[in-house]
Amino acid sequence: MERKATLERNTKETQITAELNVDGTGVTKINTPIKILDHMLDLFAFHGRFDLNIEVKGDTEIDIHHTNEDIGIVLGKLFKKALDELGGINRYGFAFAPMESTLGRTVVDICGRPHHAINFYPDDNPNIKDQDNYSIKYLNHFLESFAKGLGATVHVRIEYADEDLHTDIETVFKSLGMALDQATQIDPRRGGTVPSTKGIID
């Protein structure tokens, strides 16, 4: 069974069309007004081996808040739609992605309970410089929107954060892609059953 989904979401602030193949090879076509996010989503899909097409128009002449949020929502809902009833999936996934002195760690649980957390080691408030109008604040909001759209718990930790935002969030998107790839893989031992003792994830 192909695990694919398409989604269109139009608001007064953003217009988004998106297409996903969970069981792809990492082929992407991403075009949003937030170019650093384009790059990060490309890395996310490549390392998660998801085929992902996203076309976005947004009110970034005001700020990038709505566009960033809505892309996260759509991406989460795409995965939720493609995974359908979640039969047979691993459900849990975790991955590490190093980049120079920085290490990103992401843990995912596709459990139906949206929650996200991002923290830093050893500092709670690292001096990370904004880049291309993007910031840790926007990363945090993107992850929140993605977790809500998918219905997943997503924990992210950045160890030895660099002052360069690009380095830090690259470790996050790479590890998120790999963790989600692991969580969405089919475990044949489950025989297609939902990975919950309740028998349902909603």
C-alpha positions as CSV (number, residue, x, y, z in Angstrom):
1,M,0.0,0.0,0.0
2,E,1.4,3.4,-1.0
3,R,1.7,5.9,1.8
4,K,1.2,9.1,-0.1
5,A,-0.8,12.2,0.5
6,T,-1.5,15.6,-1.1
7,L,-2.8,18.6,0.7
8,E,-3.9,22.1,-0.1
9,R,-4.4,24.8,2.6
10,N,-5.5,28.3,1.8
11,T,-6.0,31.1,4.3
12,K,-6.0,34.9,4.0
13,E,-2.3,34.7,5.0
14,T,-0.9,31.7,3.1
15,Q,-1.6,29.5,0.2
16,I,0.1,26.1,0.4
17,T,0.0,23.0,-1.9
18,A,2.0,20.0,-0.8
19,E,2.6,16.4,-1.8
20,L,4.4,13.6,0.2
21,N,5.5,10.0,-0.4
22,V,6.6,8.6,2.9
23,D,8.3,5.6,1.1
24,G,10.3,7.8,-1.3
25,T,14.0,8.3,-1.9
26,G,14.4,11.9,-0.8
27,V,13.5,13.8,-4.0
28,T,12.2,17.3,-3.3
29,K,10.8,20.3,-4.9
30,I,10.4,23.0,-2.3
31,N,9.6,26.7,-2.9
32,T,8.6,28.9,0.0
33,P,9.3,32.6,0.7
34,I,11.6,31.5,3.6
35,K,14.7,30.4,1.8
36,I,16.5,29.1,4.8
37,L,13.5,26.9,5.5
38,D,13.5,25.6,1.9
39,H,17.1,24.4,2.5
40,M,16.2,22.8,5.9
41,L,13.1,21.0,4.5
42,D,15.3,19.7,1.6
43,L,17.7,18.3,4.2
44,F,14.8,16.9,6.3
45,A,13.4,15.0,3.3
46,F,16.7,13.9,1.9
47,H,17.9,12.3,5.1
48,G,14.4,10.9,5.9
49,R,14.1,9.6,2.4
50,F,10.7,11.3,1.9
51,D,9.7,12.6,-1.5
52,L,8.3,16.1,-0.7
53,N,6.9,18.8,-2.9
54,I,5.8,22.1,-1.3
55,E,4.7,25.3,-3.0
56,V,4.0,28.3,-0.7
57,K,2.8,31.9,-1.1
58,G,2.7,33.8,2.2
59,D,2.4,37.3,3.7
60,T,6.1,37.6,4.4
61,E,6.0,41.3,3.6
62,I,4.5,41.6,7.1
63,D,6.7,38.9,8.8
64,I,7.4,35.2,8.4
65,H,5.3,34.1,11.4
66,H,2.2,32.9,9.6
67,T,4.1,31.3,6.7
68,N,6.5,29.4,9.0
69,E,3.6,28.2,11.2
70,D,1.4,27.1,8.3
71,I,4.2,25.2,6.6
72,G,4.7,23.3,9.9
73,I,1.0,22.6,10.1
74,V,0.7,21.3,6.6
75,L,3.8,19.1,6.8
76,G,2.5,17.5,10.0
77,K,-1.0,16.9,8.4
78,L,0.6,15.5,5.3
79,F,2.3,12.8,7.3
80,K,-0.8,12.1,9.3
81,K,-2.8,11.7,6.1
82,A,-0.3,9.5,4.4
83,L,0.1,7.2,7.5
84,D,-3.7,6.8,7.7
85,E,-4.5,4.5,10.7
86,L,-0.8,4.0,11.6
87,G,-1.0,0.3,11.2
88,G,2.3,-1.6,11.6
89,I,4.6,1.4,12.1
90,N,7.4,1.5,14.6
91,R,5.8,4.6,16.2
92,Y,9.0,5.7,17.9
93,G,12.1,7.1,16.3
94,F,15.3,8.8,17.4
95,A,18.4,10.1,15.6
96,F,21.5,12.2,16.1
97,A,23.0,14.5,13.5
98,P,26.4,16.2,14.2
99,M,27.7,19.2,12.4
100,E,31.2,20.3,13.4
101,S,31.0,20.9,17.2
102,T,27.2,20.9,17.4
103,L,25.0,17.8,17.9
104,G,21.3,17.7,17.2
105,R,19.2,15.0,18.8
106,T,15.5,14.3,18.0
107,V,13.1,11.8,19.5
108,V,9.7,11.3,17.9
109,D,6.6,9.4,19.2
110,I,3.7,9.3,16.8
111,C,1.2,8.8,19.6
112,G,-1.7,11.1,18.9
113,R,-0.7,13.5,21.7
114,P,0.8,16.6,20.3
115,H,3.7,18.0,22.3
116,H,7.1,19.5,21.5
117,A,10.1,20.5,23.5
118,I,13.4,22.0,22.5
119,N,16.3,22.5,24.9
120,F,20.0,23.2,24.8
121,Y,23.1,21.7,26.5
122,P,24.8,23.0,28.4
123,D,23.2,26.4,28.2
124,D,19.5,27.2,28.4
125,N,19.9,30.5,26.5
126,P,22.7,30.2,23.9
127,N,23.8,33.3,22.0
128,I,22.5,32.2,18.6
129,K,22.4,34.9,16.0
130,D,19.4,35.3,13.7
131,Q,19.9,34.5,10.0
132,D,17.8,35.6,7.1
133,N,15.1,36.8,9.5
134,Y,14.9,33.2,11.0
135,S,15.6,32.4,14.6
136,I,15.4,29.7,17.3
137,K,12.0,31.2,18.1
138,Y,10.7,30.4,14.6
139,L,12.2,26.9,14.8
140,N,10.4,26.4,18.1
141,H,7.1,27.5,16.5
142,F,7.6,25.4,13.4
143,L,8.2,22.3,15.6
144,E,5.1,23.1,17.6
145,S,3.0,23.4,14.5
146,F,4.4,20.2,13.0
147,A,3.8,18.2,16.2
148,K,0.2,19.4,16.4
149,G,-0.4,18.7,12.7
150,L,1.0,15.1,12.9
151,G,-0.3,14.3,16.4
152,A,3.2,13.5,17.7
153,T,5.5,14.2,20.6
154,V,8.8,15.7,19.4
155,H,11.7,16.3,21.7
156,V,14.7,18.2,20.3
157,R,18.0,18.8,22.0
158,I,20.9,20.9,20.6
159,E,24.2,20.1,22.3
160,Y,27.0,22.7,22.2
161,A,25.0,25.1,20.1
162,D,27.0,27.2,17.7
163,E,26.4,31.0,17.4
164,D,25.6,30.3,13.8
165,L,21.9,29.5,13.5
166,H,22.3,27.6,10.2
167,T,24.6,25.1,11.9
168,D,22.3,24.5,14.8
169,I,19.0,24.1,13.0
170,E,20.6,22.0,10.3
171,T,21.4,19.4,13.0
172,V,17.7,19.6,14.0
173,F,16.1,19.1,10.6
174,K,18.5,16.3,9.7
175,S,17.9,14.4,12.9
176,L,14.1,15.0,12.6
177,G,14.1,13.5,9.2
178,M,16.0,10.4,10.3
179,A,13.9,10.0,13.5
180,L,10.7,10.3,11.5
181,D,11.9,7.8,8.9
182,Q,12.6,5.3,11.7
183,A,9.2,6.0,13.4
184,T,7.2,5.5,10.1
185,Q,8.9,2.3,9.1
186,I,6.7,-0.8,9.0
187,D,7.6,-3.5,11.5
188,P,6.4,-6.8,9.9
189,R,6.2,-8.4,13.4
190,R,3.2,-6.2,14.1
191,G,1.1,-7.7,11.3
192,G,-0.3,-4.3,10.4
193,T,-1.7,-3.6,13.9
194,V,-1.7,-0.2,15.5
195,P,1.3,0.2,17.8
196,S,-0.6,0.9,21.0
197,T,-2.0,-1.3,23.8
198,K,-5.2,0.6,23.4
199,G,-5.5,-0.6,19.8
200,I,-6.0,2.9,18.5
201,I,-4.0,6.1,18.1
202,D,-6.1,9.2,17.6
